[in-house]
Amino acid sequence: MIATRTTGGSQITFDDRADASGDELQGICGRIGDLAAEGTLGDFDLATLLTQVPSPLTAINVDACRAVYHQKSALVLIELEVTVLAIRAAAIAYRQAEKGISETFGGLLDYFGYLTGRVIAISLPVLVPIGIAVGAPIYLGLKLLDATGLDDVVAKHVGIDLAQTKAEVKEAFVALVFENSDVSGAIIEHVLPGIVVGFMGLPPTVLATDGDHAVWPHDSSSMTAWMLGGANMFGLLLPSDVEVWQAEGITPARDEPPRDLEDLYIREANRHRGADSGQVRIEEITAADGTARYIVYVPATTDWSAEPGENTTDMTTNVQAMAGNDTVMAEMVRQAIADAKIASDAEVMLVGYSQGGITAGSLAADPAFLADVNVTALVTVGAPISDFPVHEDIDVLSIEHEQDLVPDLDGNENPAEDHWSTVTVDYEPEQLRRAPNLQDKTDAELDELFSSAGAAHSSAAYAASIGLMLGAGHAGLNRFTAKNSQFFTGDLKETRDYQGKRKRP
């Protein structure tokens, strides 16, 4: 069975269980106290007192037993009350320790990055000449071999294929970064900002700055904003306006609502797969009582160029969104919803993979957007959205591969809250080969699909993982589907597709 772990949602954590035990034990203490009070009142019952007159010795023994009983009852009650306090203290200590460990570890990484930045700054006058002296001849030599074709001679006589070696080193580096995505995320969140601050010679205390934007980086979001500002100076990753219109869909409209989460995700992946620029799709689901609900599918990245063109699903949208800025894709979603004339009280589910998840998550945390759109559910796959304070009334399901770097680009874990469930799946190609949605592929096609170091982020791999989890009856996925069953039943009344393009400045 495919390995997964789930955080947040309806599951009970250690501290929640301790609090619940404390509440239950507190109730038992209350009942014991009530019984003790009733027993004390019974001691003064008139009939009982009258029976003591003809048998005074028996009465003395009974009174002694009563005294022992009340003494023991009081001691038991005190011990239980002390236990309740201890349990509640343990729950508080657990929460504080968990928070403290996280903050302490993050602080250590901050200062490690800061010291590294100071060392680089101090050593730069020495490192630059050495780098030029060593690196320049190697670079020029490789270029010369490539230009003259002598690299083929080297490969033939020495057995070293320079181009293949370069590709293998690059692939190994990418694999290292993806396979250790948690470490990579921590480096992005703490070490890189620390290096920049240390290199700039700023005091390390600025790394504790609150907020997402600053003139210096102190976390992943501000680091992105800081780099974005530098790129903008060279005309790269520039924001722009967008033109949106209803268009023919990349794929034909379906006849029925999505049958499950795998079907929902495949429809989401089709919003960008094979397209130059992704599309927003809106499905209108009508219940038996005539109530209309809507699923909004937000596309993922299709263009990795840093120079913005007409494409709305490009690298500029990625970086702008991760920096906490508004994007053309977010505006596309707004205009599509407005054109579809979705009523402000109609229930809406947002679905997004990768860039689409970032966009959907940012909108689900935007008070202005939520004032006009009644978002009740959000599904993200392979998307870094922990920095977005998604409204607590929205039921969130996030699915991530453990070895996928992209969800860790924000450097944090998703909040483990009642309304937000995160399912982390162990990416195992050998198990994914047996997924139902991949049974029509040949071994060669599967080898190609899983050969890339970044394959853990591929939409096909995520579809396979979701299919396997559903087949195994995954509790987290079933809970979400059951709670939001109104989006998976009824009639699919209408499907609308929207295309957009950036407006040139």
Secondary structure, DSSP 8 states (H G I E B T S, - for coil): ---EEEEETT---HHHHHHHHHHHHHHHHHHHHHHHHHHHHHHT-HHHHHHTSS-HHHHHHHHHHHHHHHHHHHHHHHHHHHHHHHHHHHHHHHHHHHHHHHHHHHHHHHHHHHHHHHHHHHHHHHHHHHHHHHHHHHHHHHHHHHHHTHHHHHHHHT---HHHHHHHHHHHHHHHHHHTHHHHHHIIIIIHHHHHHHHHT--GGGGG--SS--SS--SHHHHHHHHHHHHHTTT-S----EEEEEE--SS---SS--SSHHHHHHHHHTTTTT-SS--EEEEEEE-TTS-EEEEEEE----B--SS--S-SSBHHHHHHHHTT---HHHHHHHHHHHHTT--TTSEEEEEEETHHHHHHHHHTT-HHHHHHSEEEEEEEES---TTS---TTSEEEEEEETT-SGGGTTSS----BTTEEEEEE---HHHHTT-GGGTTS-HHHHHHHHHSTTGGG-HHHHHHHHHHHHHTT-HHHHHHHHHTGGGSSSEEEEEEEEEEEE---
